[in-house]
Amino acid sequence: MFYYIYLILVAVIYIATLPFLAILAFRKKYRDSIPSRFFLINNLPLKENGLHFHTCSYGEAKAIKAVIDEFDNEILRFSTTTQTGFSVIKDYTSESRYLPFELFLPFWIKRQKLLVVFEAELWYMLFAVSKRKGTKTFLINARLSEKSFPKYYRFKWLYKRVFENVDAVYAQSFEDAKRLKRIGAKNISVIGNIKFANTQKPTKVFPKNYKLIVTAGSTHEGEEKLILDAFLSLKEVENAQLIVTPRHPERFNSVAAFLEKEALKENLTFSRYSKCKDFKSDIVLIDVMGELINSYAISDIVILGGAFADIGGHNALEAAQFGVKIITGKNYYNQVEIFKHINGLTIIEPSILKETLLNYMALPYSSVDTKSNLSKLVKDIKDVL
């Protein structure tokens, strides 16, 4: 009964939001995903009897490679909900799709040998329909932060239904496992964070033309201004360069306009990586996907975004592997388990970023002290196949 009530509810939501979806489909960020997800344009079902991985973000799609490398390409099936995620999974296999809105899943989803869902993509219909069609279901790298738990617990009645259709859960930590169990998860194993098993490596060598390279990584609205103000003070006393990489590509143009205006005001040079790759400007905007790791590789200091704004923080592993000095904010609640295993993080309030950056010589170097063990997960997947 719940299944059909839920299906009616999502149908009502779909009809009510159609005008907004039609408008959003013209925005660059959603130009591919909305037509595919909500109108099934160029979005045929995946082939049957495969190993179906579902990830959301760019980072998740990259992290899963450590798992899929254990399996033959012809069995792989992939889905995602974001444009950045799709930019990664399309290179894994031609059987890669945007996951349709839940209303369409009963007739879009085909029977697979196994569905493996990454982290927090707890779509009821994705699991329920897959189970109805005879597919085994795993939730991997599962996490539920202490801050997010009360919100999830209020909807325990819904998540209990979701987890009724999940055969096994692989949690990042024992704390995550306890919280997940309270909202209905069962058959939980703790294997650590998969992202530790596949830290992205540089793909090219960027030139280093300044004594001190500061990279602002995965920044959000408001963080670029905060970081630039701090950098300008550093620039007065050091031969320093600022490399800025916004988290979301749809913000590239607005961030470029802001940085160019401020650079002109301060008599500094500015360039966009997509137009000039010589890294001779005082401020460089990385405005293409996949290059953040390469800027980390030449950095002396990384100011990690997503934690000065109330976003939950971002993965510090990629920067920490190079032993750089890392500064970030206190709103890192989505990265607690990762941060526990990174030494030398400097976590501060936004108000003291300028002072902290000016005293960079006193900051510790970062390092990573753990890796995750994927052997149980890989074995369990192979047992299903």
Buried (B, 14 or more C-beta within 10 A) or exposed (E): EEBEEBBEEBEEEBEEEEEEBEEBBEEEBBEBBBBBBBBBEEBEBBBBEBBBBBBBBBBBBBBBBBBBEEBEEEBBBBBBBBBBBBBBBBEBBEBBBBBBBBBBBBEBBBBBBBBBBBBBBBBBBBBBBBBBBEBBBBBBBBBBBEEBBEEBEEEEEBBEBBBBBBBBBBBBBEBBBBBBBBBBBEEBBBBBBBBBBBBBEBEEEBEBEBEBBBBBBBBBBEBBBBBBEBBBBBBEEBEBBBBBBBBBBEBBEEBBEBBBEBBEEBEBEBBBBEEEBEBEBBBBBBBBBBBBBBBBBBBBBBBBBBBBBEBBBBBBBBBBBBEBBBBBBEBBBBBBBBBEBBEBBBBBEBEEBBEBBBEBEEBEEBEBEEEBEBEEBBEBBEEBE
